[in-house]
Amino acid sequence: MAPDGTLSTTQECHLWVLPPEKKHVEELCEEGWGLLCEEEHLRHQAMRNPLAARRFLLGRCLLRMGLARHLGANPDELKFGYHDKGKPVLRYPAVEGLCFNLSHSGGETVLAIAQCCALGIDLEARSRGTRVLRIAERFFPLAERQQISSLPEGPENVALKHWVLKESVIKAVGDSVWDALASVCPDTLGPDLDWLLPPPVGSEKNWALMVGSFRKHYSLALALRSASGWSGKAIRFRNHVLGQGESKDLLFSLEMKTRLPITQQAAV
């Protein structure tokens, strides 16, 4: 992995996850506290829900350690700012084109890092399918609701697939989900992912979308935007388990994607 602030290629997307062993996660909790800046310490201490505080701490640990590995920096040296709607951005070291996004659901947290214009990731437990379907029935556009009810894999599963795709695109552009729920509309009817409505930024050729399974019990979607478009390009996934280096587990099992070649391999 390149330590100079760039990824090996603009066609790579790195996925970072926490180790599955409870002992190693506890060690990260202890180590992670020392990596946080003063503002992060205050946010953590203000959280009254212990589970939310723990999730925040582990997420920041994953974010700092994963990015530091790519940048050749110390995790506690990284400095972050925030966009208007709360999306974190790396202020130091400043690296042009380096995008990252974090998502958590249940006990899982995933960090995505890529060299592109914008990047969004969303992870949701499949047990939330019924709840998401109720939201879809109230707030999704008519064409999308009709598609969800028509596909044979079950409306809860299809609604969850649409939800994580929406979230990944919305997070990539830095918007809030409730502001863009009706305007970001993926099309999952055909063999390839497409758009029911034009994307919120750029054209369809600028976006690479993909959705699939993460560790069997979760749905995961990624949205990457490229200024020059993705035509003729391949995206290669590299998988990392924090503190354990190379992962032979293909953490993300792809189910649907836009029209572009995608490969997966363990990171070295």
Helices and strands as residue ranges (DSSP letters): E 12-17, H 22-33, H 38-46, H 50-71, G 75-77, E 79-82, E 88-92, E 98-105, E 108-115, E 118-125, G 126-128, H 129-139, H 142-150, H 155-173, H 177-180, E 186-187, E 194-195, G 204-206, E 207-214, E 218-225, E 235-241, E 245-246, E 252-257, E 262-266
